[in-house]
Amino acid sequence: MSDFDRNVTAARGGYAERTAAIDAGLRAYMIRVYNYMAAAVALTGTLAWITFNAAVTTDAAGTIVGLTSFGQAVFSGPAVIVLMLATLGLVFFISFRIHKLEFGTALTLFMVYAGLLGVMLSSVFLAYTGASITRVFFISAASFGALSLYGYTTQRDLSPIGSFLIMGLVGLIIASIVNIFLKSSGLEFVISVAGVMVFAGMTAWDTQKIKEMYDVQDDGTVAGRKAVMGALQLYLDFINLFLFLLRLLGDRR
């Protein structure tokens, strides 16, 4: 009986060690995802601020009085279209080719995408005050952190809400296109509220999906690809959450 007990104890000890190793690997994997995402957000914000400062001229009080030649080029119709197509093309390329890309290539393309998006989003500094942008950024960061933590820790399966979130996203895109022509402030408010709700849900849902993507048997290349793809998903959730909250809470110039 004593021998049997020792065998059971050893088996339990081995299981506990394997479980601890998996948990440690999962934590390292998620930290890697968040680090890549945070680096991309920092790059986007930095390039947006640099682009804005290079694009405008201000008076002694700091009031924007005009655009530089660089600003006229960046904020003109053709440049905006080129930036939009380039960012869309990159995000689709990364998403559909992630399984064939080398880890270094995938990470580089992700950072290039974040940089281009920063140049494109520099226009928000023309529409909103710097103080309100900073305030909304920290509100977005706190909200994102809480929602992502929920998605990581909850035992509830969030996959059933995924189809509703996708339908909500499609509805947001259609409503936004319609409002380009209608220019309705009421519809814009509804779109902004719905956008916050959709990307709040997607933050939790995507975090749970990214967690479930982890496999202790993945080699370095596969694990790196998954980390980049997960970071891209959370990056898009954060940026969209920030932009919709800015519509609601930002102070326009």
Wavefront OBJ file of the C-alpha trace (Angstrom):
o trace
v 0.000 0.000 0.000
v 2.839 2.379 0.847
v 4.414 1.738 -2.569
v 1.074 2.458 -4.258
v 0.730 5.713 -2.363
v 4.209 6.804 -3.438
v 3.368 6.074 -7.056
v 0.181 8.105 -6.868
v 2.039 10.947 -5.206
v 4.710 10.896 -7.900
v 2.057 10.891 -10.635
v 0.297 13.814 -9.045
v 3.588 15.635 -8.662
v 4.393 15.141 -12.338
v 0.966 16.396 -13.371
v 1.345 19.469 -11.161
v 4.742 20.214 -12.689
v 3.380 19.912 -16.234
v 0.439 22.158 -15.361
v 2.760 24.742 -13.835
v 4.967 24.630 -16.942
v 1.941 25.181 -19.205
v 0.721 28.084 -17.070
v 4.163 29.695 -17.133
v 4.351 29.257 -20.906
v 0.904 30.752 -21.371
v 1.783 33.780 -19.244
v 4.993 34.318 -21.208
v 3.076 34.012 -24.486
v 0.390 36.542 -23.418
v 3.025 38.978 -22.128
v 4.710 38.716 -25.518
v 1.407 39.506 -27.253
v 0.783 42.548 -25.045
v 4.361 43.781 -25.490
v 4.078 43.695 -29.290
v 0.698 45.404 -29.119
v 1.993 48.116 -26.741
v 5.009 48.756 -28.985
v 2.708 49.172 -31.984
v 0.408 51.580 -30.097
v 3.433 53.611 -28.956
v 4.758 53.750 -32.534
v 1.364 54.849 -33.860
v 1.020 57.601 -31.262
v 4.583 58.846 -31.726
v 4.365 59.042 -35.519
v 0.912 60.661 -35.322
v 2.302 63.386 -33.051
v 5.442 63.912 -35.152
v 3.402 64.054 -38.369
v 0.952 66.535 -36.865
v 3.712 68.864 -35.657
v 5.404 68.744 -39.042
v 2.101 69.378 -40.827
v 0.816 72.507 -39.059
v 1.972 76.026 -38.356
v 1.020 77.703 -35.090
v 1.131 81.183 -33.618
v 2.803 82.218 -30.357
v -0.212 80.956 -28.370
v 0.000 77.534 -29.979
v -3.143 77.974 -32.077
v -3.106 76.253 -35.454
v -3.053 78.904 -38.181
v -2.362 76.796 -41.248
v -0.731 73.796 -42.858
v 2.827 73.435 -44.053
v 3.534 72.123 -47.543
v 4.067 68.719 -45.930
v 0.703 68.998 -44.178
v -1.064 69.933 -47.394
v 0.446 66.878 -49.045
v -0.343 64.462 -46.177
v -3.905 65.653 -45.592
v -4.829 65.989 -49.273
v -7.247 63.600 -50.957
v -4.714 61.488 -52.910
v -2.394 60.968 -49.926
v -5.287 59.979 -47.661
v -6.499 57.439 -50.219
v -2.986 56.012 -50.671
v -2.492 55.686 -46.902
v -5.906 54.068 -46.490
v -5.260 51.538 -49.244
v -1.754 50.816 -47.956
v -2.928 50.149 -44.392
v -5.863 48.037 -45.535
v -3.628 46.067 -47.879
v -1.062 45.442 -45.158
v -3.543 44.281 -42.523
v -5.204 41.874 -44.965
v -1.838 40.626 -46.201
v -0.626 39.910 -42.655
v -3.906 38.255 -41.695
v -4.083 35.926 -44.685
v -0.345 35.174 -45.015
v 0.572 34.898 -41.338
v 0.963 31.102 -41.540
v 3.569 31.414 -44.302
v 5.508 34.446 -43.075
v 8.705 34.225 -41.096
v 8.316 35.601 -37.586
v 10.679 38.537 -38.211
v 8.870 39.449 -41.437
v 5.449 39.306 -39.772
v 6.589 41.506 -36.884
v 8.230 44.012 -39.254
v 5.096 44.267 -41.402
v 2.999 44.758 -38.261
v 5.197 47.665 -37.150
v 5.139 49.173 -40.658
v 1.358 48.983 -40.544
v 1.300 50.661 -37.103
v 3.581 53.409 -38.395
v 1.491 54.101 -41.511
v -1.664 54.159 -39.404
v 0.020 56.690 -37.125
v 0.640 58.989 -40.084
v -2.965 58.578 -41.194
v -4.391 59.161 -37.697
v -2.369 62.347 -37.188
v -5.447 64.181 -38.473
v -7.217 63.577 -35.137
v -4.948 66.265 -33.664
v -6.488 68.713 -36.132
v -10.007 67.879 -34.971
v -9.525 67.418 -31.206
v -7.537 69.182 -28.503
v -4.368 67.548 -27.256
v -5.646 67.481 -23.663
v -8.836 65.611 -24.603
v -6.897 63.148 -26.760
v -4.623 62.380 -23.804
v -7.614 62.019 -21.464
v -9.474 59.682 -23.802
v -6.315 57.646 -24.401
v -5.991 56.846 -20.699
v -9.715 56.088 -20.448
v -9.354 53.739 -23.426
v -6.261 52.097 -21.928
v -8.003 51.491 -18.591
v -11.136 50.132 -20.303
v -9.110 47.938 -22.634
v -7.078 46.547 -19.746
v -10.177 45.642 -17.739
v -11.940 44.059 -20.719
v -8.875 42.088 -21.800
v -8.346 40.876 -18.237
v -11.943 39.670 -18.183
v -11.466 37.823 -21.449
v -8.305 36.189 -20.097
v -9.675 35.107 -16.720
v -13.341 34.289 -17.360
v -14.403 30.665 -17.459
v -17.373 31.566 -19.633
v -17.141 30.649 -23.304
v -17.360 33.939 -25.206
v -17.490 32.380 -28.679
v -21.322 32.589 -28.913
v -21.164 36.393 -28.856
v -18.635 36.426 -31.681
v -21.221 36.214 -34.472
v -23.199 39.097 -32.966
v -20.045 41.208 -32.715
v -19.173 40.498 -36.354
v -22.693 41.484 -37.431
v -22.395 44.615 -35.310
v -19.093 45.462 -36.990
v -20.615 45.052 -40.448
v -23.511 47.276 -39.371
v -21.065 49.912 -38.129
v -19.248 49.961 -41.467
v -22.478 50.306 -43.439
v -23.858 53.009 -41.122
v -20.576 54.932 -41.277
v -20.605 54.880 -45.097
v -24.237 56.055 -45.155
v -23.470 58.866 -42.724
v -20.714 60.179 -44.991
v -23.534 61.349 -47.248
v -26.187 62.114 -44.614
v -23.818 63.941 -42.211
v -26.289 63.333 -39.373
v -24.999 64.226 -35.906
v -27.647 61.982 -34.342
v -26.574 58.981 -36.417
v -22.930 59.751 -35.665
v -23.687 59.604 -31.936
v -25.455 56.241 -32.328
v -22.555 54.890 -34.402
v -20.064 56.027 -31.766
v -21.961 54.386 -28.894
v -22.425 51.190 -30.886
v -18.744 51.237 -31.862
v -17.638 51.429 -28.230
v -19.911 48.492 -27.357
v -18.764 46.367 -30.303
v -15.044 46.857 -29.706
v -15.429 46.454 -25.953
v -16.938 43.036 -26.642
v -14.327 42.212 -29.265
v -11.506 43.033 -26.842
v -12.714 40.385 -24.383
v -13.580 37.891 -27.144
v -10.272 38.285 -28.978
v -8.295 37.953 -25.741
v -9.980 34.633 -25.014
v -9.320 33.455 -28.589
v -5.672 34.454 -28.368
v -5.332 32.609 -25.071
v -6.833 29.487 -26.632
v -4.403 29.727 -29.569
v -1.521 28.918 -27.240
v -0.065 25.429 -27.602
v 2.802 24.295 -25.421
v 4.092 22.152 -28.319
v 4.502 25.112 -30.722
v 8.032 25.783 -31.897
v 9.554 29.264 -31.834
v 8.384 30.247 -35.326
v 4.764 29.181 -34.843
v 4.577 30.750 -31.388
v 6.030 33.978 -32.795
v 3.471 34.089 -35.607
v 0.633 33.541 -33.136
v 1.962 36.298 -30.880
v 2.138 38.765 -33.779
v -1.359 37.867 -34.988
v -2.754 38.164 -31.477
v -1.046 41.521 -31.002
v -2.499 42.765 -34.299
v -6.024 41.760 -33.261
v -5.763 43.488 -29.876
v -4.098 46.520 -31.464
v -7.032 46.968 -33.841
v -9.491 46.564 -30.959
v -7.690 49.213 -28.912
v -7.330 51.731 -31.753
v -10.994 51.449 -32.706
v -12.136 51.637 -29.076
v -10.027 54.787 -28.663
v -11.384 56.424 -31.831
v -15.035 55.770 -30.956
v -14.517 57.014 -27.392
v -12.810 60.100 -28.809
v -15.919 60.831 -30.859
v -17.990 60.710 -27.692
v -15.686 62.320 -25.155
v -13.176 64.371 -27.155
v -13.200 68.178 -27.177
v -13.169 69.504 -30.717
v -10.966 72.425 -31.658
l 1 2 3 4 5 6 7 8 9 10 11 12 13 14 15 16 17 18 19 20 21 22 23 24 25 26 27 28 29 30 31 32 33 34 35 36 37 38 39 40 41 42 43 44 45 46 47 48 49 50 51 52 53 54 55 56 57 58 59 60 61 62 63 64 65 66 67 68 69 70 71 72 73 74 75 76 77 78 79 80 81 82 83 84 85 86 87 88 89 90 91 92 93 94 95 96 97 98 99 100 101 102 103 104 105 106 107 108 109 110 111 112 113 114 115 116 117 118 119 120 121 122 123 124 125 126 127 128 129 130 131 132 133 134 135 136 137 138 139 140 141 142 143 144 145 146 147 148 149 150 151 152 153 154 155 156 157 158 159 160 161 162 163 164 165 166 167 168 169 170 171 172 173 174 175 176 177 178 179 180 181 182 183 184 185 186 187 188 189 190 191 192 193 194 195 196 197 198 199 200 201 202 203 204 205 206 207 208 209 210 211 212 213 214 215 216 217 218 219 220 221 222 223 224 225 226 227 228 229 230 231 232 233 234 235 236 237 238 239 240 241 242 243 244 245 246 247 248 249 250 251 252 253
